[in-house]
Amino acid sequence: MADEAQAFRAEVRAWLKANFPPSMTGVPGLLFQGDRHAAESNADYQLWRQRMADKGWGVPNWEPRYGGAGLTAAHGKIIGEELTAIGGFNPIRSYGTMMLGPTLLEFGNEEQKLAHLPWIASHERRWCQGFSEPGAGSDLASLQTKCNDMGDHWLVSGQKIWTSGADQADWCFALVRTDTSKKQGGISFLLIDMKSEGIEARPIVLISGSTHFCEVFFNDVKVPKGNLVGEVNQGWTIAKRLLQFERNSLSEVKAEITPLAPLAHQYLGTDVLGRVDCPDLRARMVRNAMRHEAYMATVRRFAEEAKAGGGISSGVSALKNLWSGIIQERAELLTELMGANGLGWAGSAYGEAEREATRALLHSKAFSIYGGSYEVQNNITAKRTLGLPA
């Protein structure tokens, strides 16, 4: 097995050397739908996306009939490691690959898999997640978007909010209410074409200046009966599984972060021993780096458990909270070490990295809310991991 893995690693390195555009080195993966137009105007990005899609390595563990390469988890890990080693990224990574794809593989019928998974695997069909509503955020089971059975189709009416990339998405996977007499037991999981008549997506401007979140209105939208995933009123079970996939992906995204020490040396200088010339800040930077190492070790352990057949652990809730704290603390440290330069918003007085640091600080505050709030994750950990009573 070791020889086979080594041979495959050599194959991956050779293929990446021949196919990865050098101009894409160090470019972050374009995850949010708001990056769609920028991506489509970049020829090298499009070339890289097409090559990865043709190879099936964007979703290497999916079967070829679904657009993958039919490889093992170990092979997928090697591809990821070699991409990281050259400063590359997976151009196929999206809400479709991280959340809907794994969910359809588990709950969808074959017709639904063939209709959607190949398009996700080629990144030609973009998805958004229609879960949260104005009155159903942390208490998602209170959602009120109605879905009436009209015989030959479903009729959807209601509103969703904080829907990432809805204005750029081609399709939406949504939770809808098919039974008003039960709470969790009255929810269904529906796939909705965003080009359907009666859908309006309005971008929301955030404090960081970003607009990838939207509010979405469904006004008597007709949806084919075949777009229901699973059984009627089974949506809550499917959604819980999807949220596990989401939290697992959120715990892994951008897991490798740039060390703060070089920037601290640049802005604060060094003492006679060559250390960052601020003992208190230096100690807090070391603590943040140690927490990151602990996080990465736990990610690797969870990955090994999943590879051994353990599935996605309920511990991803604790992992998601750990990562939220690390990234929020890091954003605060970065702003602090930059001093006044870390508070720039616009103008030539600030460099691009300094303006980005300000936006990163503001955006980081959402990490402990989206994908399930900090408190919700702690409740899940208490019940499912520690076995405490509800």
N, C-alpha and C positions, 0 to 999 in steps of 0.2 A: 504493500500500500504506500509506503514511504517513497519508493521509486516511482510509482505511478503519479503521486502528487508532485514530485519534483519534476517529472517530465511535463505534466500539465502546466506547472508554473513557468517552465521554460517556453512552452507554447504560447502562453498568455503574454509573456514579456515580448516575444518576437512579434506577435500580432499587434500589440499596442505600439511598439516601436514603428511598425509599418503603417499603422492606421490612425493613431491619435494625432490630431493637428497641433503642432507646437504652440500655435497662438492661443490655444485653449488651456494651456498650463496655468494652474492657479485660479482659474475662473470657477466661481461657485456654481453648483448645480442650480438650474433655473426651476425652482420648486413652485413658487407662487404664480398663479395665472396672470398676474399683472406684468410678469416678465415676458409674456407670450410674444408681443410685437417686437420687442428687442431681440428675442431669439430668432424669430422668423426673418429678421433683416440681417442676420449674421450668417454668412455663407459657410464659414468653418464650423459653426455650431450645427447647422443643418446637415453638413457632411458627416460630422461625428455622430449625430443622432441616427442618421440613416445607416451608417456602418454598424453601429451597435445593435440596431433593430434587425438588420439582415443577419447578423451573427447570432441573435437571440440572447445576447449577454446582458441586455437591460433587465431581463427577468430570467436569469439562467436556470432556475429550478422549475420553471413552468414547462409543460410538455410542448413539443414543437407544434402541435396542432393549435395551440393557444398562443403561439408567437415566441415561445421560449426555446431553450436549448436542451431541455431534458437532463440537466446535470444535477449532481448531488449538492447538498448544502456545503460540503467541504470544497467542492469546485467553485461554488459561488463565493465562498469566503476568500479563496485565492484570487479570484478576479478582483474583488474589492480591495484586497491588500496591494495588488500590483497597480491598480488605478491610483490608490493613495500614494504609492511610492514615487510615481512620476508627476504628481500634482494634478492628476486627472479627476474626472467626476463621471457619474452615471447620468447621461442625458435623458434617460427614459424615466427616471425617478419622478413620481407624481402622486397625487392623491389616488389615482387609479391603481398604481402598482402597490402602494403602501396600505391601502384600506379596502377599496372595492374589489380588486383582483383576488386577494386571498379569501374574501368573503364569498364571492361568486364561486370560487373553486370548492368551497365547503357547502354552500347552500343552494347555488344556482343549478338549474337544469342544463342539459347539454346544449340545447338550443340557445339559451342565454349566454353560456360560456363562449360558444362559437361566434355569437353575434357581437360580443363586446371585448373579450380578452385579446384577440389579435390586434385590435385597434389601440388598446391600452399599451400593449407590448411594443407597438411602433411609435407610440406617443403622438398618434394622429387624432385621437379622441380624448379631450380633456374633461375631467369630471369635477364637480363640486359637491359638497356635503350638506344636504338640507335637513339638519337636525334641530338646532336651537331656534326658539321663537321668542318674541318679546316677553311672553309670560312663562316661558319654559326654558330656562337656561340650566342651572344646576339641577333643578327638578324637571329633567327632560321628559319624564313620563306624563307630565301635565300638558303636553303638546295638544293643540286644538285644530291643526290643519285638517280639514275634512276631506274624506275620500269616499264618495258614494258610488255604489255599484249600479250602473245604468244598463245592465244587461250585456251589451256588446262592448262596453268600455267603462273605465273609471272616470269620475269627474272630481277634480281636486280644486279646493278653494281654501285659501289661508295665507299666512305670511311666515317667512323664515328670516332670521337675522344672523349677523356675524358669519355669513356664508362666504368663505374665502374663494375669490376668483369667479364668482357667479356671473359677472359681466363678461368674462372671457371663456366660460365653460361651454362645452357642446352638450353635456348631459349632467344630470343631477341624480344622486342616490338619496332618497328622502324617506323620512318617517312620516306616516300619515295616520290619521285616526279613522278606522273603519268600524269601530263600535264605541259608542259613547257611554255604555253601561258599565264598562270596565276600564281601569286605568292602564296598567302595563299590558293587560290581556286584550286591549282593544286597538292595538297599534300594528300596522303592516308596513312592509319594506317595499318601496316602489322605485322603479327606474324611470326618469322623466326626461324626455328630449327638450333641451332648453330653447329650441326653435319653435316649440309648440305655441299656438295662439293663446294669448291670455297670460303670458309670463312677462314680468317686468323686474329687472335687476337694477338697483340703485347703489352705486359705490358710496362707502362711508369714509370720510376723511378722518384719519386717526391723528393723535397728538404728535406722532413721529413724522407726519407728512405722507405716510403710506396710504393707499386706497385699495388694498387687496380684499378688504372685507366689504360685504354688500348686504343690503336687505332685499329680499326677494318676495314678490307678490304673485300668488297664483289665483287667477280670476276665472273660475270655471274652465279649468284646463282639462282637455280630453286626453286620457292615457290608455293605450291598448291593454287589454286584459293580460296579455302575455308578459307584460313588464313587471308583474308582481313576483318578487323573489320569495321562495318558500310558500307557506300556506297563509291564508288570510288570518290576521291577528297573531301571527308568529313573529312579527317584526321586532318586538322587544328582545327576544332571544337572539335574533340575528344581529341587532344593534349592539348588544353587549359584547358579542364576539368581535364585531367590527371595531368597537372602541378599544378592545385589547390590542388589535393590530395597530390602531392609531397610536395608542400610548407607547407601544413598543417602538414604533417608527419615530415618534417624537423624542424618545429617550436616546435614540441613536443618531438623529440628524445633527450634523456638524459636531460630532463627538470629539474630533480632533481640533483643538483650539490653539491659536498662536500664543506662545509664551509672552508674558507681560514684561519680563526682565529687560529685554533689549530696549523697549520703549521707555521703561523707567530710567535706564541709564541715560537715554537721550534727553529726557526732560528734567531729571533730578540730579544727574551727575553721579559720581561714585566717591566712596570714601577711600582712605589710604590703603584699604585691603581689596579695593576693586568691587566693593558691594554697593548696592543701591543706597544712596546717601540719605536714608530716612528709615531708621530702625523699625518704627511702628508700621509703616506702609510695607516694608520688606517682610515683616512677620506675617502680615495679612495676605500678602501675595503668595508666600510659601504655603500658608494654610489653604488657600484656594487651589493651588497646584496639587496639594496632597489630596484634597477632596476629589479633584478631577481624576487623579490616578486611581482612587478607590472606586469611583464611578466606572472607569474603563475596565477595571478588574471584574467588577460585577457584571458589566455588559458581556464580557468574554465568558463568564461562568454561565450566564443565562443562555448564551448562544450554544455552549457545549451541551447544556441540559436539553435544549430544544432539538439539537442534532441527535441526541440519544433517544429521542422519541417522547420527551416530556411535554412537548407543546409549549405554548406561550404561558409563562407563569403569571399568577396573580401579582407576583412581586414587581411587575412592570410599573404598577402604580407608585410604589416607593421609589423606583428608579426614575420615573418621570419627575417626581418632586425633588429628588436629589439633583437632577440635571437643571431644573428650574432655578434652584437656589444657587448652584455653581455659576450659571450664566448671568444671573442678576447681580451676584456679588462681583463677578469679573467686570461687568459693565460699569459698576460703581467705582471699582478700583482704577479702571482705565481712565474714566473721567477725572478722578482725583489726581492721578499722577500727571495728567496733562494740565492741571490747574485751570486757569482762565481759558486756555486754548481748547479745553474739553467741553466748553459751553457754546461753541460756535454753531451758527445755523446757516449763515450765508455770507458771501462777501470774500474778497481776496485776502482779508486778514487771517483767514483760517485755511489750512490745507484740507484736501479732500478727506484724508483719514480722520482729521479732527471733526469735520462736519458729520462724518459717518458715526463717530464715537457718540456724539450727542443723540443722533437718531437711534443708535443701538441701545443707549441707556433708556430712552423712552419706550422703545419697542419691547425691551426685556421685561417690563412690568406685566406684559400680557402672558408671559410664559407660565405663570402660576395660576392662570385663569383658563386659557383655551386648552382643548383636549381633556377637559375635566378639571375643575378647580382644585387647588391645593387641599382644601378641606374634604372634597369628595374623594380624592385619592387616598387621603389618610383614613377615611371611613372604610374604603375598600380594603386597605392594608390591615386595618384593625379586625375586620370580619373574616376575610378570606385567608390572610397569611398568619395572623396571630390568634385567630379563632375566638375573638372576643364577642360577646353578645351584641346584638343590634341596639 
